[in-house]
Amino acid sequence: MDTAELTRAFGAFFAIMNPFVNLPIFLALTAGFTVAQQRKLAAKIVLFSAIMCMVILFAGQQIIGFFGITIDEFRIAGGIVLAHIAWSMLNGAGIASHHGSADEQDHLQDLNGLAFYPITFPMIVGPGTIATLIIYAGHAKGVSGLLSVAGVVGVILTMLFGVLFFASFFGKVLTDTMRVIMTRLMGMILLAIAVEMVVAGIKTVLPGLA
């Protein structure tokens, strides 16, 4: 993968997995936890997220292929999912598919359960992340391309760990206004990337329109 494509991949993953956008939700779900418990939870979240991302990255194409879906068809569907999430971010609306519904969040489990659901899935590795992983994996050239995408995801997860590990500090520094601005900005970037995915997918599936 060239530098431009890796940059787009970084933008897509950062927008959809943005640590600072997910930070307020993490703080809300861990209200009453000690700093040590928050940091233990942060480590579990990043570990679970890394495992899920790697499984999807290296096996996602086989999974959609089993159902007879091509990567370009999935690219269109994935782009639409990302566009929906981006539009919600731009309008400041909640994203039930990515953060869980209100009823689902009311039924939280213990620390281990909380680390996987709803934080790892669907907050961090939700439909948007899964679609983006499969799309970039499908257009990666060989093992080196997959490793490049894995490297980008690794950077995002490292950032995520840093933000969640020091959640108590960032929670005091990051104002509501800064969170809103970042969410809107990431929503616009994600929407632009989603449009590119849909257009590229349509051109391949329906070459007569190109």
Protein Blocks (a to p, Z undefined) as FASTA:
>chain_A
ZZklmmmmmmmmmmmmomklmmmmmmmmmgoiafklmmmmmmmmmmmmmmmmmmmmmmmm
mmmmmnopafklmmmmmmmmmmmmmmmmmnopacfklnopfklmmmccdfklmmmpmklp
mmlmgmklmmmmmmmmmmpgcjklmmmmmmmmmmmmmmmmmmmmmmmmmmmmmcfklmmm
mmmmmmmmmmmmmmmmmmmmmmmmmmmlZZ
